[in-house]
């Protein structure tokens, strides 16, 4: 269950990051505002 949630959030974050990367020529700061996906950044409920 948690793993499915992990995969879903992973896919969503990658899509948002890709979208922002395509628009970085207009908003250079978005590169730092939205960092690349990092697996350890997701905190599962314990």
Buried (B, 14 or more C-beta within 10 A) or exposed (E): EEEEEEEEEEEEBEEEBEEBEEEEEEEEEBEEEBEEBEEEEEEEEE
